[in-house]
Amino acid sequence: MLALDEEGNLGVKTLQGEHVKFVPIQLVKAEQDGVWLTGLGEQVDIITRGQGFVRDGDKVLATQLSATH
């Protein structure tokens, strides 16, 4: 789910309404079962499938799953 923007900054692609927004992050720690990072707000919708096919500003039709899936 981590991505690079056009300047090489590390971040994640999120949804803001119907649009993709690249959010820069700082990687704090990487482990076998996940990563710890900073730079996101308290609540954010991260694109987990298809993030490689969209760019910052693209309009998308997203499907949202609950956190338990």
N, C-alpha and C positions, 0 to 999 in steps of 0.2 A: 503494500500500500504506500510505501514511501516513493517519492518522485523527485525529479530534478526539474527546475524551471529552465528557461532559455539562457539564464546567466549562470547556471550550475548550482543554484541554491537548493538545499534539501528541504522538502516539505511534503504536504499531503494535499490531495485535491478534495475539496469539500463542496457542499451544495449551499447556495444562498438563494432561496426561492427556486427558480427554474434554471439558475445559471451556475456554472462551475467557477469556483474560486480557489486558486492556489494559495495555500497558507504556509509560509516558511516556519520551520520548526528547528529546535535544537535537540540532537540525540544525546540523551543523558547516559543510558546504559543499554546494552544489547545482551539478551540471554537466549537460551535455546527456545524457550516458549513465548518470547515476545520482546518488546522494546519499551523503554521508558523515555518519554520525550516531554519537552516543554514548548510553549509557543501557541498552543490552542486555547481557545476560550473555555469557559466552564462547560458548555454543551455545544457540540458541533456534529454535523452530519458528514461523515467521511465516505467518499466513494470507494467501495471495496471491490466492485466488479466493473470492468470496462474502463478503469481509470487511464489505461494506456491509450485509449482511443479518443479522449477528450482533452481540450485545452482550456486554459483560463478564459472565462468569458463566454464559452459555448453555452447555448441553451440546450437543456436536456429534459427528457421525461424520465424521472427516476421512480423506482419501486422501493419502498422502505420496508425492511423487515424489523421485527422486534429484536431487542438485544439478546434474547434467549436463543435465537436461531444460529 
